[in-house]
């Protein structure tokens, strides 16, 4: 089995014998808009890690979010759900299961159970891969007896979601917040408790907030799409801005080697300007933020070089 990572987001090509499949990345989620254009379903966001599982020929493969195969997690999934998984891919060989891995035997932070693989999405492969709509996905999850992350309702306003969040269990029960999705599967956003520290302070890991440097908190919140007004960040990155930066960083995998460093500098500058315009920072903080942005882009560049052998 050969693996080739095609983008920094985890798009990967897998070849085995006469079989070859390209698995799309799981989208990076940002903060939802304050105004909903359509109703969205809210699913529980568990404190585990994202694993995509699929079949290629007679083999079952599990990959982490960045595209790296993880045989240990795959073996645990098969130990608990092997017959169901194999039957699913025998009958739906063009689909990918996306789930959250939790448990003591894993690298997940939530360890109150031995192991589980909670399905939250199913991707249908093709020329234009698509996420199954909510009802279509739940029907398959129930039909094959998989465990589901769980949903807490369909909402048509941001305020209604916040009210529901106040009623949900906190991190001690493995829940970080919710993931909001369009009913047809076309949009995905995340809404964690720490995006509203004034409302959910009892559900936030304060030790993390004290330990993190201010510039790292600002950048983390910006890149995830929400403000941190106490630190001068007035808005998060927009969907269009985020997609622009993602496209630019994906180009690291295809541009000629002698252009990589220049391209990375251009992306760093563009991302920094977006961040600078999103808040009110003094000169010292601007310098710190620039360094954080540079490290972020350099990390993506390093991944691209490693996976392309440059």
Number of C-alpha atoms within 10 A of each C-alpha: 11 9 16 16 22 23 24 25 19 20 19 21 16 17 15 14 9 7 10 15 16 17 25 22 18 20 12 15 18 22 24 21 14 9 10 13 10 10 14 25 21 26 20 24 21 25 21 23 17 21 25 26 23 24 21 19 15 10 11 17 18 23 21 17 20 18 25 16 19 15 13 10 21 18 15 17 18 14 10 13 17 15 11 15 20 18 12 20 21 13 9 13 16 16 22 22 22 22 22 21 25 25 19 14 14 18 13 18 16 22 19 12 10 11 18 23 24 22 22 23 23 24 22 19 17 12 6 7 14 16 19 19 17 18 12 14 21 18 11 14 20 11 11 14 12 17 15 20 16 16 15 14 11 17 17 14 16 15 12 11 20 17 11 14 22 14 8 16 14 18 18 12 13 20 19 24 26 25 23 26 21 19 19 16 21 11 14 19 21 23 25 20 24 19 19 15 14 9 15 16 12 13 20 19 12 12 8 10 12 9 9 11 11 15 19 15 16 26 23 16 21 24 20 22 22 23 24 20 12 8 15 15 22 17 17 25 22 19 15 9 14 20 13 14 16 16 12 16 22 18 19 25 23 13 11 10 13 9 10 19 13 11 17 20 14 14 21 23 16 17 22 20 12 17 24 16 12 17 19 15 15 9 9 8 17 16 12 15 21 20 15 19 21 18 13 14 20 17 13 19 21 14 18 23 15 12 15 15 7 12
